[in-house]
Amino acid sequence: MKIADIEIKGALLAPMAGYTDAGFRAVCSLCGAGAVFTEMVSAKGLIYDSEKTKDLLYTTPAEKVSCAQIFGADPYFIRAACEHKIMDKFALIDINMGCPVPKIVKNKEGSALMLDPALAERVVKEAVKSKRVITVKCRTGFYDSLSCADFVKRMQDAGASAVTVHGRTREQFYAGRADMEPIKKAVESVDIPVIANGDIKDKESAEKALKETGAAGVAIGRGALGNPFVFAQFCRGNASMTAAQVLDLHIKILSEIYPEKKVVNDMKKHIAFYVKGRKGGKEIKLAAFKAQSLKELEEIIRYI
C-alpha cells in the first residue's frame, strides 16, 4: 500500500490512547507492523509546549514507519501542530476524527467532527498547508453510517492522502460488531487509500475485511494488545520473540522516558492483555497489579 509516496508493507498498528506508547510501537514494529501510530496528542498541548505531549511523541529506531496522531478542532492549532519541528521525524500526521470519549466529543473534537464536515474540511485543508502528508481516522458516522462515504470523499477533496475508517459509529463506542459495508462504500467513493479498522485480530479477519471492503490495507488496534506477534502474519517480522522478551523491551523503552512509578503502572494494563484467557493468567495479573517496582514486575514477567 502506498500513502502519498510512503510505501507501507504489512498491517498498520492503529493509534490507541493509553496503549500505543513508544515501547509498544517498537515491539509491534519488530514483530512486523508496516506502520505504527502514536497515541493521539493534543494540537494545543503541543503548541503550548506541554512536556507530557512531547513524551507521547517519543520514538525509537525500531519504528519502520512512524506516524503521529493529533486531535483538535481549531484549524489554526492543527496547522501549527503539523508545522512543529518535532513532526519532522514522522512519515505522516493523522488527524483524529473518531475518538468517542465524552470529554473529547464535548469539545467538538474527535468523532464530533463528523457532525460538522465543513469544519473537518477546514481542519484538513489547514493541516495540508504544512506540506506534511496528512491522513484522517474516523468512524462510519456519529449516530449512523449513512454519510460515511460522503465524509471520506470530503476528506479526500480537502487534501487527505488516506483515511482509516473504524467500522462502528460513535454511538456504538466499541460494542457490537464492526460494519464493513460503510467502509466498502467509502472505498468506492474515493481515489485515495481507505484503510479498514475494527474487529481485525488476525490474518483471517484481515483478509475477510479486505475482501468485503476492497480497502487498501488494514489497521489493527485492540487485536494487537497482548499480541504484537499478530503483525508477523502479514509481513516478515521477528515472530521468535517471547512475550517475556517483548515485555522486557517495552519496559526498557518506557524507562527512557518516564519515572519508574509511571512505567510500572503503565505496564500493568499491557501485562493484563498478555495473560488474558491463559491458564494461570488471573494469578499473574493480580500479582502484576500489586507490584510497586520494576524489579517486582520483571520477576512476574518471567512466568508469562
C-alpha positions as protocol buffer text, in pm:
chain_id: "A"
residue {
  index: 1
  type: MET
  ca { x: 0 y: 0 z: 0 }
}
residue {
  index: 2
  type: LYS
  ca { x: 120 y: 349 z: -80 }
}
residue {
  index: 3
  type: ILE
  ca { x: 9 y: 663 z: 104 }
}
residue {
  index: 4
  type: ALA
  ca { x: 135 y: 961 z: -96 }
}
residue {
  index: 5
  type: ASP
  ca { x: 496 y: 849 z: -159 }
}
residue {
  index: 6
  type: ILE
  ca { x: 518 y: 635 z: 157 }
}
residue {
  index: 7
  type: GLU
  ca { x: 541 y: 260 z: 99 }
}
residue {
  index: 8
  type: ILE
  ca { x: 382 y: 51 z: 374 }
}
residue {
  index: 9
  type: LYS
  ca { x: 422 y: -325 z: 384 }
}
residue {
  index: 10
  type: GLY
  ca { x: 205 y: -519 z: 625 }
}
residue {
  index: 11
  type: ALA
  ca { x: -75 y: -426 z: 862 }
}
residue {
  index: 12
  type: LEU
  ca { x: -75 y: -96 z: 1049 }
}
residue {
  index: 13
  type: LEU
  ca { x: -83 y: -54 z: 1426 }
}
residue {
  index: 14
  type: ALA
  ca { x: -381 y: 174 z: 1486 }
}
residue {
  index: 15
  type: PRO
  ca { x: -345 y: 462 z: 1734 }
}
residue {
  index: 16
  type: MET
  ca { x: -489 y: 382 z: 2078 }
}
residue {
  index: 17
  type: ALA
  ca { x: -493 y: 631 z: 2365 }
}
residue {
  index: 18
  type: GLY
  ca { x: -314 y: 484 z: 2664 }
}
residue {
  index: 19
  type: TYR
  ca { x: -164 y: 194 z: 2469 }
}
residue {
  index: 20
  type: THR
  ca { x: 39 y: 285 z: 2160 }
}
residue {
  index: 21
  type: ASP
  ca { x: 328 y: 427 z: 2360 }
}
residue {
  index: 22
  type: ALA
  ca { x: 686 y: 420 z: 2227 }
}
residue {
  index: 23
  type: GLY
  ca { x: 755 y: 79 z: 2381 }
}
residue {
  index: 24
  type: PHE
  ca { x: 451 y: -88 z: 2231 }
}
residue {
  index: 25
  type: ARG
  ca { x: 514 y: 72 z: 1892 }
}
residue {
  index: 26
  type: ALA
  ca { x: 870 y: -61 z: 1897 }
}
residue {
  index: 27
  type: VAL
  ca { x: 774 y: -421 z: 1971 }
}
residue {
  index: 28
  type: CYS
  ca { x: 492 y: -414 z: 1713 }
}
residue {
  index: 29
  type: SER
  ca { x: 740 y: -281 z: 1455 }
}
residue {
  index: 30
  type: LEU
  ca { x: 988 y: -556 z: 1535 }
}
residue {
  index: 31
  type: CYS
  ca { x: 709 y: -812 z: 1501 }
}
residue {
  index: 32
  type: GLY
  ca { x: 625 y: -684 z: 1153 }
}
residue {
  index: 33
  type: ALA
  ca { x: 390 y: -384 z: 1173 }
}
residue {
  index: 34
  type: GLY
  ca { x: 419 y: -186 z: 850 }
}
residue {
  index: 35
  type: ALA
  ca { x: 349 y: 147 z: 1018 }
}
residue {
  index: 36
  type: VAL
  ca { x: 277 y: 250 z: 1376 }
}
residue {
  index: 37
  type: PHE
  ca { x: 82 y: 542 z: 1519 }
}
residue {
  index: 38
  type: THR
  ca { x: 137 y: 735 z: 1839 }
}
residue {
  index: 39
  type: GLU
  ca { x: -137 y: 783 z: 2094 }
}
residue {
  index: 40
  type: MET
  ca { x: -344 y: 1084 z: 1998 }
}
residue {
  index: 41
  type: VAL
  ca { x: -179 y: 1407 z: 2110 }
}
residue {
  index: 42
  type: SER
  ca { x: -339 y: 1745 z: 2159 }
}
residue {
  index: 43
  type: ALA
  ca { x: -255 y: 2000 z: 1892 }
}
residue {
  index: 44
  type: LYS
  ca { x: -296 y: 2278 z: 2150 }
}
residue {
  index: 45
  type: GLY
  ca { x: -85 y: 2085 z: 2402 }
}
residue {
  index: 46
  type: LEU
  ca { x: 199 y: 2067 z: 2152 }
}
residue {
  index: 47
  type: ILE
  ca { x: 183 y: 2437 z: 2069 }
}
residue {
  index: 48
  type: TYR
  ca { x: 168 y: 2528 z: 2438 }
}
residue {
  index: 49
  type: ASP
  ca { x: 489 y: 2324 z: 2486 }
}
residue {
  index: 50
  type: SER
  ca { x: 340 y: 2053 z: 2707 }
}
residue {
  index: 51
  type: GLU
  ca { x: 612 y: 1807 z: 2816 }
}
residue {
  index: 52
  type: LYS
  ca { x: 351 y: 1534 z: 2853 }
}
residue {
  index: 53
  type: THR
  ca { x: 251 y: 1584 z: 2490 }
}
residue {
  index: 54
  type: LYS
  ca { x: 613 y: 1568 z: 2374 }
}
residue {
  index: 55
  type: ASP
  ca { x: 666 y: 1246 z: 2571 }
}
residue {
  index: 56
  type: LEU
  ca { x: 384 y: 1086 z: 2370 }
}
residue {
  index: 57
  type: LEU
  ca { x: 580 y: 1168 z: 2053 }
}
residue {
  index: 58
  type: TYR
  ca { x: 899 y: 992 z: 2165 }
}
residue {
  index: 59
  type: THR
  ca { x: 1019 y: 746 z: 1901 }
}
residue {
  index: 60
  type: THR
  ca { x: 1284 y: 474 z: 1869 }
}
residue {
  index: 61
  type: PRO
  ca { x: 1485 y: 346 z: 1570 }
}
residue {
  index: 62
  type: ALA
  ca { x: 1279 y: 25 z: 1583 }
}
residue {
  index: 63
  type: GLU
  ca { x: 983 y: 201 z: 1421 }
}
residue {
  index: 64
  type: LYS
  ca { x: 988 y: 139 z: 1044 }
}
residue {
  index: 65
  type: VAL
  ca { x: 727 y: 397 z: 953 }
}
residue {
  index: 66
  type: SER
  ca { x: 650 y: 633 z: 1241 }
}
residue {
  index: 67
  type: CYS
  ca { x: 321 y: 820 z: 1225 }
}
residue {
  index: 68
  type: ALA
  ca { x: 184 y: 1081 z: 1466 }
}
residue {
  index: 69
  type: GLN
  ca { x: -182 y: 1126 z: 1550 }
}
residue {
  index: 70
  type: ILE
  ca { x: -311 y: 1462 z: 1667 }
}
residue {
  index: 71
  type: PHE
  ca { x: -653 y: 1580 z: 1776 }
}
residue {
  index: 72
  type: GLY
  ca { x: -824 y: 1916 z: 1785 }
}
residue {
  index: 73
  type: ALA
  ca { x: -1096 y: 2115 z: 1612 }
}
residue {
  index: 74
  type: ASP
  ca { x: -925 y: 2452 z: 1569 }
}
residue {
  index: 75
  type: PRO
  ca { x: -775 y: 2474 z: 1218 }
}
residue {
  index: 76
  type: TYR
  ca { x: -510 y: 2723 z: 1337 }
}
residue {
  index: 77
  type: PHE
  ca { x: -375 y: 2494 z: 1610 }
}
residue {
  index: 78
  type: ILE
  ca { x: -392 y: 2189 z: 1383 }
}
residue {
  index: 79
  type: ARG
  ca { x: -177 y: 2360 z: 1119 }
}
residue {
  index: 80
  type: ALA
  ca { x: 64 y: 2494 z: 1383 }
}
residue {
  index: 81
  type: ALA
  ca { x: 100 y: 2146 z: 1533 }
}
residue {
  index: 82
  type: CYS
  ca { x: 167 y: 1994 z: 1191 }
}
residue {
  index: 83
  type: GLU
  ca { x: 436 y: 2256 z: 1128 }
}
residue {
  index: 84
  type: HIS
  ca { x: 606 y: 2194 z: 1464 }
}
residue {
  index: 85
  type: LYS
  ca { x: 968 y: 2078 z: 1423 }
}
residue {
  index: 86
  type: ILE
  ca { x: 903 y: 1768 z: 1636 }
}
residue {
  index: 87
  type: MET
  ca { x: 689 y: 1639 z: 1349 }
}
residue {
  index: 88
  type: ASP
  ca { x: 990 y: 1621 z: 1115 }
}
residue {
  index: 89
  type: LYS
  ca { x: 1060 y: 1263 z: 1224 }
}
residue {
  index: 90
  type: PHE
  ca { x: 714 y: 1134 z: 1131 }
}
residue {
  index: 91
  type: ALA
  ca { x: 627 y: 1000 z: 787 }
}
residue {
  index: 92
  type: LEU
  ca { x: 273 y: 1130 z: 814 }
}
residue {
  index: 93
  type: ILE
  ca { x: 35 y: 1303 z: 1053 }
}
residue {
  index: 94
  type: ASP
  ca { x: -308 y: 1156 z: 1118 }
}
residue {
  index: 95
  type: ILE
  ca { x: -596 y: 1370 z: 1242 }
}
residue {
  index: 96
  type: ASN
  ca { x: -826 y: 1200 z: 1488 }
}
residue {
  index: 97
  type: MET
  ca { x: -1192 y: 1229 z: 1390 }
}
residue {
  index: 98
  type: GLY
  ca { x: -1305 y: 908 z: 1556 }
}
residue {
  index: 99
  type: CYS
  ca { x: -1242 y: 927 z: 1931 }
}
residue {
  index: 100
  type: PRO
  ca { x: -1577 y: 859 z: 2105 }
}
residue {
  index: 101
  type: VAL
  ca { x: -1477 y: 968 z: 2458 }
}
residue {
  index: 102
  type: PRO
  ca { x: -1729 y: 1221 z: 2601 }
}
residue {
  index: 103
  type: LYS
  ca { x: -1469 y: 1477 z: 2717 }
}
residue {
  index: 104
  type: ILE
  ca { x: -1322 y: 1486 z: 2364 }
}
residue {
  index: 105
  type: VAL
  ca { x: -1660 y: 1497 z: 2189 }
}
residue {
  index: 106
  type: LYS
  ca { x: -1780 y: 1773 z: 2426 }
}
residue {
  index: 107
  type: ASN
  ca { x: -1501 y: 1995 z: 2289 }
}
residue {
  index: 108
  type: LYS
  ca { x: -1621 y: 1925 z: 1933 }
}
residue {
  index: 109
  type: GLU
  ca { x: -1308 y: 1716 z: 1872 }
}
residue {
  index: 110
  type: GLY
  ca { x: -1261 y: 1351 z: 1776 }
}
residue {
  index: 111
  type: SER
  ca { x: -1575 y: 1193 z: 1634 }
}
residue {
  index: 112
  type: ALA
  ca { x: -1770 y: 1516 z: 1691 }
}
residue {
  index: 113
  type: LEU
  ca { x: -1603 y: 1647 z: 1374 }
}
residue {
  index: 114
  type: MET
  ca { x: -1816 y: 1402 z: 1178 }
}
residue {
  index: 115
  type: LEU
  ca { x: -2116 y: 1611 z: 1283 }
}
residue {
  index: 116
  type: ASP
  ca { x: -1957 y: 1917 z: 1125 }
}
residue {
  index: 117
  type: PRO
  ca { x: -1796 y: 1805 z: 798 }
}
residue {
  index: 118
  type: ALA
  ca { x: -1740 y: 2166 z: 689 }
}
residue {
  index: 119
  type: LEU
  ca { x: -1520 y: 2224 z: 996 }
}
residue {
  index: 120
  type: ALA
  ca { x: -1350 y: 1887 z: 940 }
}
residue {
  index: 121
  type: GLU
  ca { x: -1267 y: 2002 z: 586 }
}
residue {
  index: 122
  type: ARG
  ca { x: -1116 y: 2328 z: 712 }
}
residue {
  index: 123
  type: VAL
  ca { x: -907 y: 2134 z: 964 }
}
residue {
  index: 124
  type: VAL
  ca { x: -764 y: 1912 z: 689 }
}
residue {
  index: 125
  type: LYS
  ca { x: -709 y: 2200 z: 447 }
}
residue {
  index: 126
  type: GLU
  ca { x: -508 y: 2390 z: 708 }
}
residue {
  index: 127
  type: ALA
  ca { x: -309 y: 2078 z: 800 }
}
residue {
  index: 128
  type: VAL
  ca { x: -218 y: 2019 z: 436 }
}
residue {
  index: 129
  type: LYS
  ca { x: -69 y: 2370 z: 417 }
}
residue {
  index: 130
  type: SER
  ca { x: 207 y: 2242 z: 646 }
}
residue {
  index: 131
  type: LYS
  ca { x: 333 y: 2039 z: 346 }
}
residue {
  index: 132
  type: ARG
  ca { x: 318 y: 1722 z: 557 }
}
residue {
  index: 133
  type: VAL
  ca { x: 142 y: 1405 z: 445 }
}
residue {
  index: 134
  type: ILE
  ca { x: -197 y: 1427 z: 618 }
}
residue {
  index: 135
  type: THR
  ca { x: -438 y: 1141 z: 682 }
}
residue {
  index: 136
  type: VAL
  ca { x: -762 y: 1109 z: 877 }
}
residue {
  index: 137
  type: LYS
  ca { x: -902 y: 840 z: 1106 }
}
residue {
  index: 138
  type: CYS
  ca { x: -1277 y: 842 z: 1153 }
}
residue {
  index: 139
  type: ARG
  ca { x: -1572 y: 618 z: 1229 }
}
residue {
  index: 140
  type: THR
  ca { x: -1855 y: 516 z: 998 }
}
residue {
  index: 141
  type: GLY
  ca { x: -2053 y: 805 z: 1143 }
}
residue {
  index: 142
  type: PHE
  ca { x: -2172 y: 961 z: 1466 }
}
residue {
  index: 143
  type: TYR
  ca { x: -2529 y: 838 z: 1504 }
}
residue {
  index: 144
  type: ASP
  ca { x: -2546 y: 625 z: 1189 }
}
residue {
  index: 145
  type: SER
  ca { x: -2330 y: 534 z: 889 }
}
residue {
  index: 146
  type: LEU
  ca { x: -2539 y: 694 z: 615 }
}
residue {
  index: 147
  type: SER
  ca { x: -2292 y: 975 z: 547 }
}
residue {
  index: 148
  type: CYS
  ca { x: -1967 y: 776 z: 577 }
}
residue {
  index: 149
  type: ALA
  ca { x: -1882 y: 773 z: 205 }
}
residue {
  index: 150
  type: ASP
  ca { x: -1962 y: 1142 z: 169 }
}
residue {
  index: 151
  type: PHE
  ca { x: -1747 y: 1231 z: 470 }
}
residue {
  index: 152
  type: VAL
  ca { x: -1450 y: 1032 z: 342 }
}
residue {
  index: 153
  type: LYS
  ca { x: -1482 y: 1197 z: -1 }
}
residue {
  index: 154
  type: ARG
  ca { x: -1482 y: 1539 z: 163 }
}
residue {
  index: 155
  type: MET
  ca { x: -1164 y: 1448 z: 347 }
}
residue {
  index: 156
  type: GLN
  ca { x: -1007 y: 1345 z: 16 }
}
residue {
  index: 157
  type: ASP
  ca { x: -1116 y: 1666 z: -151 }
}
residue {
  index: 158
  type: ALA
  ca { x: -974 y: 1867 z: 140 }
}
residue {
  index: 159
  type: GLY
  ca { x: -634 y: 1710 z: 78 }
}
residue {
  index: 160
  type: ALA
  ca { x: -611 y: 1398 z: 295 }
}
residue {
  index: 161
  type: SER
  ca { x: -380 y: 1134 z: 146 }
}
residue {
  index: 162
  type: ALA
  ca { x: -564 y: 841 z: 310 }
}
residue {
  index: 163
  type: VAL
  ca { x: -849 y: 773 z: 550 }
}
residue {
  index: 164
  type: THR
  ca { x: -877 y: 494 z: 807 }
}
residue {
  index: 165
  type: VAL
  ca { x: -1236 y: 402 z: 890 }
}
residue {
  index: 166
  type: HIS
  ca { x: -1332 y: 219 z: 1209 }
}
residue {
  index: 167
  type: GLY
  ca { x: -1639 y: 11 z: 1131 }
}
residue {
  index: 168
  type: ARG
  ca { x: -1851 y: 145 z: 1417 }
}
residue {
  index: 169
  type: THR
  ca { x: -2040 y: 468 z: 1480 }
}
residue {
  index: 170
  type: ARG
  ca { x: -1951 y: 692 z: 1770 }
}
residue {
  index: 171
  type: GLU
  ca { x: -2269 y: 586 z: 1950 }
}
residue {
  index: 172
  type: GLN
  ca { x: -2154 y: 224 z: 1942 }
}
residue {
  index: 173
  type: PHE
  ca { x: -1821 y: 306 z: 2107 }
}
residue {
  index: 174
  type: TYR
  ca { x: -1665 y: -46 z: 2093 }
}
residue {
  index: 175
  type: ALA
  ca { x: -1982 y: -252 z: 2130 }
}
residue {
  index: 176
  type: GLY
  ca { x: -2135 y: -480 z: 1870 }
}
residue {
  index: 177
  type: ARG
  ca { x: -1961 y: -591 z: 1553 }
}
residue {
  index: 178
  type: ALA
  ca { x: -1771 y: -369 z: 1313 }
}
residue {
  index: 179
  type: ASP
  ca { x: -1975 y: -298 z: 999 }
}
residue {
  index: 180
  type: MET
  ca { x: -1769 y: -328 z: 682 }
}
residue {
  index: 181
  type: GLU
  ca { x: -2041 y: -216 z: 439 }
}
residue {
  index: 182
  type: PRO
  ca { x: -1995 y: 161 z: 501 }
}
residue {
  index: 183
  type: ILE
  ca { x: -1619 y: 114 z: 455 }
}
residue {
  index: 184
  type: LYS
  ca { x: -1686 y: -56 z: 120 }
}
residue {
  index: 185
  type: LYS
  ca { x: -1898 y: 240 z: 8 }
}
residue {
  index: 186
  type: ALA
  ca { x: -1625 y: 480 z: 121 }
}
residue {
  index: 187
  type: VAL
  ca { x: -1366 y: 286 z: -82 }
}
residue {
  index: 188
  type: GLU
  ca { x: -1587 y: 313 z: -389 }
}
residue {
  index: 189
  type: SER
  ca { x: -1629 y: 688 z: -346 }
}
residue {
  index: 190
  type: VAL
  ca { x: -1263 y: 795 z: -343 }
}
residue {
  index: 191
  type: ASP
  ca { x: -930 y: 751 z: -518 }
}
residue {
  index: 192
  type: ILE
  ca { x: -708 y: 769 z: -209 }
}
residue {
  index: 193
  type: PRO
  ca { x: -634 y: 461 z: 5 }
}
residue {
  index: 194
  type: VAL
  ca { x: -902 y: 368 z: 258 }
}
residue {
  index: 195
  type: ILE
  ca { x: -784 y: 152 z: 547 }
}
residue {
  index: 196
  type: ALA
  ca { x: -1026 y: -81 z: 724 }
}
residue {
  index: 197
  type: ASN
  ca { x: -1026 y: -95 z: 1104 }
}
residue {
  index: 198
  type: GLY
  ca { x: -1238 y: -275 z: 1362 }
}
residue {
  index: 199
  type: ASP
  ca { x: -1252 y: -638 z: 1484 }
}
residue {
  index: 200
  type: ILE
  ca { x: -934 y: -728 z: 1294 }
}
residue {
  index: 201
  type: LYS
  ca { x: -728 y: -960 z: 1510 }
}
residue {
  index: 202
  type: ASP
  ca { x: -551 y: -1200 z: 1271 }
}
residue {
  index: 203
  type: LYS
  ca { x: -477 y: -1268 z: 905 }
}
residue {
  index: 204
  type: GLU
  ca { x: -812 y: -1443 z: 854 }
}
residue {
  index: 205
  type: SER
  ca { x: -1019 y: -1150 z: 982 }
}
residue {
  index: 206
  type: ALA
  ca { x: -796 y: -908 z: 789 }
}
residue {
  index: 207
  type: GLU
  ca { x: -847 y: -1095 z: 462 }
}
residue {
  index: 208
  type: LYS
  ca { x: -1221 y: -1104 z: 527 }
}
residue {
  index: 209
  type: ALA
  ca { x: -1225 y: -727 z: 584 }
}
residue {
  index: 210
  type: LEU
  ca { x: -1021 y: -664 z: 269 }
}
residue {
  index: 211
  type: LYS
  ca { x: -1249 y: -888 z: 62 }
}
residue {
  index: 212
  type: GLU
  ca { x: -1566 y: -725 z: 195 }
}
residue {
  index: 213
  type: THR
  ca { x: -1447 y: -366 z: 158 }
}
residue {
  index: 214
  type: GLY
  ca { x: -1184 y: -355 z: -115 }
}
residue {
  index: 215
  type: ALA
  ca { x: -976 y: -145 z: 125 }
}
residue {
  index: 216
  type: ALA
  ca { x: -609 y: -79 z: 53 }
}
residue {
  index: 217
  type: GLY
  ca { x: -499 y: -215 z: 390 }
}
residue {
  index: 218
  type: VAL
  ca { x: -595 y: -289 z: 748 }
}
residue {
  index: 219
  type: ALA
  ca { x: -517 y: -126 z: 1081 }
}
residue {
  index: 220
  type: ILE
  ca { x: -514 y: -342 z: 1392 }
}
residue {
  index: 221
  type: GLY
  ca { x: -592 y: -185 z: 1728 }
}
residue {
  index: 222
  type: ARG
  ca { x: -724 y: -387 z: 2020 }
}
residue {
  index: 223
  type: GLY
  ca { x: -639 y: -711 z: 1836 }
}
residue {
  index: 224
  type: ALA
  ca { x: -270 y: -632 z: 1890 }
}
residue {
  index: 225
  type: LEU
  ca { x: -293 y: -575 z: 2265 }
}
residue {
  index: 226
  type: GLY
  ca { x: -109 y: -857 z: 2434 }
}
residue {
  index: 227
  type: ASN
  ca { x: -33 y: -997 z: 2089 }
}
residue {
  index: 228
  type: PRO
  ca { x: 212 y: -782 z: 1890 }
}
residue {
  index: 229
  type: PHE
  ca { x: 311 y: -1108 z: 1718 }
}
residue {
  index: 230
  type: VAL
  ca { x: -4 y: -1076 z: 1506 }
}
residue {
  index: 231
  type: PHE
  ca { x: 187 y: -848 z: 1267 }
}
residue {
  index: 232
  type: ALA
  ca { x: 423 y: -1131 z: 1171 }
}
residue {
  index: 233
  type: GLN
  ca { x: 125 y: -1289 z: 990 }
}
residue {
  index: 234
  type: PHE
  ca { x: 124 y: -1006 z: 738 }
}
residue {
  index: 235
  type: CYS
  ca { x: 487 y: -914 z: 689 }
}
residue {
  index: 236
  type: ARG
  ca { x: 824 y: -1057 z: 772 }
}
residue {
  index: 237
  type: GLY
  ca { x: 885 y: -981 z: 1138 }
}
residue {
  index: 238
  type: ASN
  ca { x: 1053 y: -1124 z: 1443 }
}
residue {
  index: 239
  type: ALA
  ca { x: 797 y: -1386 z: 1541 }
}
residue {
  index: 240
  type: SER
  ca { x: 1052 y: -1574 z: 1751 }
}
residue {
  index: 241
  type: MET
  ca { x: 1045 y: -1322 z: 2034 }
}
residue {
  index: 242
  type: THR
  ca { x: 879 y: -1449 z: 2350 }
}
residue {
  index: 243
  type: ALA
  ca { x: 621 y: -1250 z: 2545 }
}
residue {
  index: 244
  type: ALA
  ca { x: 876 y: -1203 z: 2824 }
}
residue {
  index: 245
  type: GLN
  ca { x: 1133 y: -1063 z: 2579 }
}
residue {
  index: 246
  type: VAL
  ca { x: 877 y: -829 z: 2428 }
}
residue {
  index: 247
  type: LEU
  ca { x: 770 y: -702 z: 2770 }
}
residue {
  index: 248
  type: ASP
  ca { x: 1132 y: -654 z: 2880 }
}
residue {
  index: 249
  type: LEU
  ca { x: 1199 y: -439 z: 2573 }
}
residue {
  index: 250
  type: HIS
  ca { x: 875 y: -248 z: 2627 }
}
residue {
  index: 251
  type: ILE
  ca { x: 980 y: -168 z: 2984 }
}
residue {
  index: 252
  type: LYS
  ca { x: 1330 y: -67 z: 2877 }
}
residue {
  index: 253
  type: ILE
  ca { x: 1197 y: 187 z: 2629 }
}
residue {
  index: 254
  type: LEU
  ca { x: 940 y: 336 z: 2865 }
}
residue {
  index: 255
  type: SER
  ca { x: 1212 y: 369 z: 3129 }
}
residue {
  index: 256
  type: GLU
  ca { x: 1397 y: 603 z: 2893 }
}
residue {
  index: 257
  type: ILE
  ca { x: 1101 y: 840 z: 2904 }
}
residue {
  index: 258
  type: TYR
  ca { x: 919 y: 809 z: 3235 }
}
residue {
  index: 259
  type: PRO
  ca { x: 993 y: 766 z: 3607 }
}
residue {
  index: 260
  type: GLU
  ca { x: 970 y: 414 z: 3750 }
}
residue {
  index: 261
  type: LYS
  ca { x: 629 y: 456 z: 3911 }
}
residue {
  index: 262
  type: LYS
  ca { x: 463 y: 555 z: 3582 }
}
residue {
  index: 263
  type: VAL
  ca { x: 637 y: 275 z: 3391 }
}
residue {
  index: 264
  type: VAL
  ca { x: 515 y: 18 z: 3647 }
}
residue {
  index: 265
  type: ASN
  ca { x: 157 y: 148 z: 3632 }
}
residue {
  index: 266
  type: ASP
  ca { x: 152 y: 171 z: 3252 }
}
residue {
  index: 267
  type: MET
  ca { x: 288 y: -181 z: 3208 }
}
residue {
  index: 268
  type: LYS
  ca { x: 21 y: -339 z: 3431 }
}
residue {
  index: 269
  type: LYS
  ca { x: -253 y: -285 z: 3174 }
}
residue {
  index: 270
  type: HIS
  ca { x: -35 y: -429 z: 2897 }
}
residue {
  index: 271
  type: ILE
  ca { x: 51 y: -737 z: 3104 }
}
residue {
  index: 272
  type: ALA
  ca { x: -320 y: -796 z: 3167 }
}
residue {
  index: 273
  type: PHE
  ca { x: -371 y: -844 z: 2792 }
}
residue {
  index: 274
  type: TYR
  ca { x: -77 y: -1084 z: 2755 }
}
residue {
  index: 275
  type: VAL
  ca { x: -221 y: -1321 z: 3017 }
}
residue {
  index: 276
  type: LYS
  ca { x: -589 y: -1282 z: 2932 }
}
residue {
  index: 277
  type: GLY
  ca { x: -757 y: -1621 z: 2883 }
}
residue {
  index: 278
  type: ARG
  ca { x: -448 y: -1829 z: 2957 }
}
residue {
  index: 279
  type: LYS
  ca { x: -402 y: -2079 z: 3236 }
}
residue {
  index: 280
  type: GLY
  ca { x: -280 y: -1906 z: 3550 }
}
residue {
  index: 281
  type: GLY
  ca { x: -341 y: -1570 z: 3387 }
}
residue {
  index: 282
  type: LYS
  ca { x: -563 y: -1438 z: 3664 }
}
residue {
  index: 283
  type: GLU
  ca { x: -295 y: -1502 z: 3927 }
}
residue {
  index: 284
  type: ILE
  ca { x: -25 y: -1336 z: 3715 }
}
residue {
  index: 285
  type: LYS
  ca { x: -248 y: -1035 z: 3653 }
}
residue {
  index: 286
  type: LEU
  ca { x: -324 y: -994 z: 4024 }
}
residue {
  index: 287
  type: ALA
  ca { x: 44 y: -1021 z: 4110 }
}
residue {
  index: 288
  type: ALA
  ca { x: 131 y: -761 z: 3846 }
}
residue {
  index: 289
  type: PHE
  ca { x: -131 y: -521 z: 3976 }
}
residue {
  index: 290
  type: LYS
  ca { x: 18 y: -547 z: 4324 }
}
residue {
  index: 291
  type: ALA
  ca { x: 372 y: -473 z: 4203 }
}
residue {
  index: 292
  type: GLN
  ca { x: 525 y: -146 z: 4319 }
}
residue {
  index: 293
  type: SER
  ca { x: 863 y: -161 z: 4144 }
}
residue {
  index: 294
  type: LEU
  ca { x: 1016 y: -262 z: 3814 }
}
residue {
  index: 295
  type: LYS
  ca { x: 1212 y: -535 z: 3991 }
}
residue {
  index: 296
  type: GLU
  ca { x: 886 y: -693 z: 4110 }
}
residue {
  index: 297
  type: LEU
  ca { x: 732 y: -659 z: 3766 }
}
residue {
  index: 298
  type: GLU
  ca { x: 1033 y: -815 z: 3595 }
}
residue {
  index: 299
  type: GLU
  ca { x: 1011 y: -1116 z: 3827 }
}
residue {
  index: 300
  type: ILE
  ca { x: 645 y: -1164 z: 3733 }
}
residue {
  index: 301
  type: ILE
  ca { x: 718 y: -1132 z: 3361 }
}
residue {
  index: 302
  type: ARG
  ca { x: 936 y: -1443 z: 3378 }
}
residue {
  index: 303
  type: TYR
  ca { x: 619 y: -1652 z: 3420 }
}
residue {
  index: 304
  type: ILE
  ca { x: 446 y: -1511 z: 3112 }
}
